Amino acid sequence: MAIKASEISDLIKSRIEKFQSTTEARNVGTVVTVTDGICRVHGLADARYGEMLEFPGNTFGLALNLEQDSVGAVVLGEYKHISEGDTVKTTNRILEVPVGPELLGRVVDALGQPLDGKGPIKASKQSPIERVAPGVVHRKSVSQPVQTGYKAVDSMVPIGRGQRELIIGDRQTGKTALAIDTIINQKGSGVKCIYVAIGQKQSSISNVVRKLEENGAMAHTIVVAASASVPASMQYIAPYSGCTMGEYFMDQGEDALIIYDDLTKQAWAYRQISLLLKRPPGREAYPGDVFYLHSRLLERSARVNEEYVEKTTGGKVKGKTGSLTGLPIIETQAGDVTAFVPTNVISITDGQIFLETDLFNAGIRPAMNAGISVSRVGGAAQTDIIKRLGGGIRLALAQYRELAAFSQFASDLDEATRKQIDRGQRVTEVMKQKQYAPLSVAEMALSIYAVNNGYMDKTERNKVVAFEAALLAFAGSDHAASIKSINEKPVLKEHEATLKKICEAFVATGAY
Amino acid sequence: MAEKTTIARPYAKAVFALAREQRKLDAWLNALALAATVVMHARVAPLLTNPRATAADLADLVNEIAGGELEVKGKDFFKVLATNRRLGYLPEIAAIFAHLKAESEKSVDVTVTSAVELSADQQKKLAAAVEKRLARTVRLHTKLDPALIGGAVLRADDLVIDGSLKGRLDRLENELTG
């Protein structure tokens, strides 16, 4: 960006010309106290709840507590230069962030300002960060799938477009990995992704961005970063900003996916703000409205019908539905899902994926506990082929779990029981999947078909992963056309014979 | 500061209601202003927190100086304040009282800060314009601040109308740097 000196003066001249120098009448107040990013402002009698306040030095704040004589405000950004006695003005505006396709591929902060050094974002539209979720009449039920590319998730806890599916687990169980792989797998599907990082290490965020870039997923992704080093106010508003950016795509009749990583940290930031604002603490010292904090955010994930899209676009987009799929992440402490925030978010979302440390350490990755992970609405959106094949997986695993505990004590088992245990072990093996290796629907169907129909029964348990890899490689090279046709029309009835043929041909080669 | 007004408000409201019943708003305002000056006095202020000064003593002290125009009820008010150890809040009570009085009379204090001295004619024009905008009778106070360069800043309670050259330049600066 090289600019000549004369261009700069032209730029300034045009901006001065555009500047409207009118007398301004504004409501003002005086800063009484500044404590950890919270300002108590005397006066400001006309300030409204959630209004932006202007502090000196181009700093803005959010009016959060309206009291009899004063206003409690949280400063967005640096607050070190604000001192007692400073003048604060009302702005008659609520907080807005830039939205639009211009943001794709960028890393922005909670206010939509670029953090990636790629120059200013020329977004033409701004939208308020707090919006009411689409109403009942504007909604449509979930019917299209979001493919995560994970066999375990897509077969047992399918996610539909417009659904809210919670990813919950202790630290180091692969929550973020699951989310990032889902973003990577949206490449080419037309689903726009927003990754909101809240209270994370800067290094983790830059890792995520690098991985997305390496896998070519940045082009359809916006990263909203509110790292652990930014003030709590920014961490508090970051999910709402990200949601607004996602809603833009939903309103345009497109599909979007938003990941909040993670909402536990946002609740912590909000708790800090609330306690400093002297709001009464409740359970676990969270304020009274911590449920509403998350429910109003997650309610904005929705699938909207054609009329809604037509209305919001002013008739430009017709006959298309929009969706915003939400994947909130919650980090539990020592597997305690009965803590305040996890129970809240579990009750708000349409299902949850439980990731467990024990499974992770046992080498089962993704470390999903299939018994307690559910998807309440995703079944309606699952592809036919996976839905029909996946039923067998759930059953085999459920039976296996029951027998596995029992069989530890019994040395000699009858034939039927041993078969079930063997099958369960093989299914567990097949459900394992590496990071950054999402599978297509056809590949998934082939793996599941092979294990369901006993093609792996004769393989050693520790060779199952290799068998599967070889099978997929074989299908990819010798039966590429079949795989492609399954992906195009994933209906089991039409392709069952093909799957059988591939499996038999593969077993005949004996290449595993 | 905010906490102090919170404590002072019920007292101010009570005493305002009382004064209105007695139709002695002006007398009360003067008395409260005087009492506020008394308790703020450098030699009186320490007494308020002195445990050896009894409530009766303090009430008498204030009444002797400020309670002249008031009847028994006025003297009782200072006694109540003294027993509740709230005499220190008199400045805030007086301020809220003045505010309530202005509100009830539909009048407002407006401070005009200008770069140059305003002529009587200008003041009259300004007062008329502000009266129209706020729908209140206006008591105009003037202040001089050459730093404004030109124009004037009007302040009525929380409302500030900034028509100064300095304000415009500040906004231009914001526009160019922001």
Interface residues (C-beta under 8 A of the other chain):
Chain A: I12 R15 I16 F19 S21 T23 E24 A25 R26 N27 V28 G29 V32 R40 H42 G43 L44 A45 D46 N58 E67 Q68 D69 S70 K89
Chain B: M1 A2 T5 T6 R9 D157 D158 L159 V160 I161 D162 G163 G167 R168 R171 L172 N174 E175 L176 T177 G178
